[in-house]
Amino acid sequence: MTTLTTEPLTALDRCDRCGAQAYVRVVLPVGELLFCGHHAREHAPAYADVATFVQDERDRLLEEHGTR
């Protein structure tokens, strides 16, 4: 059985789509996906109805990079 975590995302957490730093963790019934801000927005319609939890730390982009 896989243990899912909701610990804060770090620079080591990478987007499953492109490899950029992940700012969103999407917990699904069968696992989890990590997304950068761009891919989180792009794929939100697909995961919104099936996710059991979404950890969205995109507000950190403003603090770290001055953009969202």
Secondary structure by P-SEA (a helix, b strand, c coil): cbbbbcccccccbbbccccccccbbbbccccbbbbcaaaaaaaccccccccccccccaaaaaaccccc
